């Protein structure tokens, strides 16, 4: 009788834990998303579309030239917190200077960066060749 009671108690304790484990397997965290940002130049207007974007840590952003290249994505190192600078840089392949992505010249070409390990926060960015035209945006990492 005592052994049966202990077995029943063990099952009663283990059942909720097993149910939670099954739920975690059924509801895994969503995979990183890839967001699209278009780089557009029309006449004397240069812009990112959308200019403001909210993403999750680990997501990617593909910046695609639509017209008016060359374009790029640049962050002012002086405006990026020390804790974020290295992680942001790690997700930017082919930098032409610190925190400045490669130039994307032709329509249809793109530059993709990742936000793995980038701390939550607001990151202002701009296009180096079109800074004078106020081509800028904001990425908010949640």
N, C-alpha and C positions, 0 to 999 in steps of 0.2 A: 504493500500500500504506500509506504513512504517513498519507494523508488518511483512509483507511478506518479505521485504528486510532484516529485522533483522534475520528472520528465515533462509533465503538463506545464509546470511553471517555466521551464526552459523554452518550451515551444511558444508559450504566451509572450515571453520576453523577446524571442527571436523573430516572431512574425512581423511586428511593426518595422523592425530594422530591415528585414528582407523586402518588405513592401516599399520602403524608402529607396533601397538600392535598385529595385526594379523601376521605380518612377524616374530615378536619375538616369537610368539607361534609356528609358523611353523619351525623356525630355532633355537631350543633350544640348549644350550651349550651341546657338546657331553658328555656322561657319563664318569666317570673316567675309564681309561684303566688298565688292568692287564698285565704287561710285564713279560716275562719269562727269568730267568737267570739260566744257568746250572752250577753246581759246579763239576769240573772234575779233576781227578787225573790219570795221565798215567805215569807209571814209576816214574821218579823224577820230573815230570812237574805237577804243580797244577795251575788251572786257573778258572776264571769265564768266561762263554761264553754267551753273549758278555761281554767283560770287560768294555766297555764304552757304556753308555746308556743315551739317552736324553728322558726325560719324562715331563709331565705337572704336576703342583701342583695338588694334590688330587689323582693322579694315585697310583697304587699299583705295587709292584714287588714281584714275587714269585721266591724264590731261591730254586732250586731243586738239591739234591745230585744225581749225576750220578754214581760217583765212588770215592773211596778214603776217605770216611768220617772218622772222623767227620769234618764237615765244619761249619762255621758260617759267619755272616756279622757283621763287627765292624767298627766303626768310631772313630777316635782319638778325644776325647773331646777337646783337646787343639787346634785342627785344624778346629773346627766347631765354627762359629760365635755365640756369646752369643744369638743373636736374633733367631737363628735357633735351638739351642741345645734343648730347651724344646719341640718344635714341632716335631723335629726328634725323640726324645726319646718317645714321646706320640704314635708314629706310630710303635714302636718296642716292641711287646709283649714278655714276658718271658726273659727279659735281664739277662745275667749272671754277668754283671757289667755294669756301665754306658755306653750307646751307643754300647753295644755288644749283639747281638741277641743270642738266644738259639742255642745250638749245634744241627746240623742235621746229624744223624749218618748213617742211612741205605739208600741204593739206592732207589730212588722213594719218599723219605720223603722230605718235603719242609718247608720253613719258609717264611711267607708273611709279608711284612711291607707296611705301607701306608705313603703317603706324604701329608696328609691333613694339609694345613696351613704352610707347609715348604716353606720358602722364596726361590725365584729364586736364583740359584747359582750352584757352582761346589762342589760336595761332594765326597772326596776320601774315599774309604773303602778297607777293607782287610779281610782275613780269619785268625783268631787268631791262630788256630793250624798249619797253613801253612804260617805264616809270613816269616819264614826263606826261603821258597821256592818262595817268591815274588808273592804270590797269592793276587792280588789286582785289583781294578777297580775304575771307576769314574762314578758317576751318576750326570747328569746335569739336574737341574730342571728349566724349562722355566717359 
